[in-house]
Amino acid sequence: MDLLPKEIRETIPKYTPDLEEPATAVVKWFTPDANASWFVAAVDGDRAWGVADLGLGFPEYGSFSVREIQTLTGPLGLPVERDKSFEPTPLADILRTLEAGGDV
């Protein structure tokens, strides 16, 4: 699965260090056989910026490599997928929900 198809990549803001908050995640990636998710609000080349939740109870803002995430697999060998039903959501709301133990 292409995690960042051209039609979506064209709608995501370009990452800049001074990206204003509250940024909005427009893409959600997840592991179907683990409890990890990435919420993407901006992209610049191979770097994506947003919220990462690796299922450890400590979601955080940051950047991550698109290429690296495309190579990850969960414990059953399933690759990371794009949540096709995800609706754009402010990163602050995502972080608040995840920190409270909720699911996005």
C-alpha positions in Angstrom: 0.0 0.0 0.0 1.3 3.4 -0.9 1.2 5.3 2.4 1.4 8.7 0.8 -0.1 8.6 -2.7 0.4 11.6 -4.9 -3.1 12.9 -4.5 -2.7 13.0 -0.8 0.9 14.2 -0.8 -0.2 17.2 -2.8 -2.7 18.2 -0.1 -0.3 18.0 2.9 1.5 21.2 3.9 5.3 21.2 3.4 7.1 20.8 6.7 8.9 23.9 8.0 10.5 24.3 11.5 8.1 27.1 12.2 5.0 25.2 11.2 2.2 26.9 13.1 0.1 25.0 15.6 -2.5 23.8 15.8 -1.5 21.7 12.8 -4.0 19.2 11.5 -3.2 15.6 10.7 -4.5 14.6 7.3 -3.2 11.0 7.2 -3.1 8.2 9.7 -0.8 5.2 9.4 -1.1 2.2 11.7 0.1 -1.3 12.2 -2.8 -3.8 12.0 -1.0 -6.3 14.2 0.5 -4.0 16.8 -0.6 -0.9 18.6 1.3 1.8 16.7 0.0 4.8 14.8 1.4 7.9 13.1 -0.6 11.0 12.3 0.9 13.1 9.5 0.3 16.9 9.3 3.3 17.9 7.1 5.8 16.3 4.8 9.1 17.4 3.2 10.7 14.8 1.0 11.2 11.7 3.2 10.4 13.5 6.5 6.9 13.6 7.9 5.8 15.6 10.9 3.0 14.9 13.3 2.2 12.7 16.2 3.6 9.2 16.7 2.0 6.7 19.1 3.9 3.5 19.4 1.5 2.0 21.9 3.7 2.6 24.9 1.5 5.3 26.5 3.7 8.2 25.5 2.5 9.7 22.2 4.5 12.6 21.1 5.0 15.3 18.4 7.9 14.8 16.2 9.2 13.9 12.8 9.7 10.5 11.2 11.0 8.9 8.0 8.3 8.0 5.5 10.7 5.4 3.9 11.4 3.8 7.3 7.7 3.5 8.2 7.0 1.9 4.8 9.5 -0.9 5.7 8.1 -1.6 9.1 6.1 -4.8 9.9 4.4 -5.8 13.1 4.8 -9.0 15.0 2.8 -11.0 12.5 4.7 -9.6 9.6 1.9 -7.2 8.4 3.0 -3.9 6.9 2.0 -0.4 8.0 -1.3 0.7 6.4 -3.0 4.0 5.7 -6.4 4.4 7.4 -8.6 5.3 4.4 -11.5 6.4 6.7 -9.4 8.9 8.7 -10.8 12.4 8.8 -8.5 15.4 9.2 -8.1 16.1 12.9 -6.1 18.7 14.9 -2.9 17.2 16.3 -3.7 18.7 19.7 -7.0 16.8 19.8 -5.2 13.5 18.8 -2.5 13.9 21.4 -5.1 14.8 24.1 -7.2 11.7 23.2 -4.2 9.4 23.1 -2.8 10.7 26.4 -6.2 10.0 28.0 -6.0 6.4 26.8 -8.5 6.9 24.0 -8.3 5.6 20.5 -8.2 7.8 17.3 
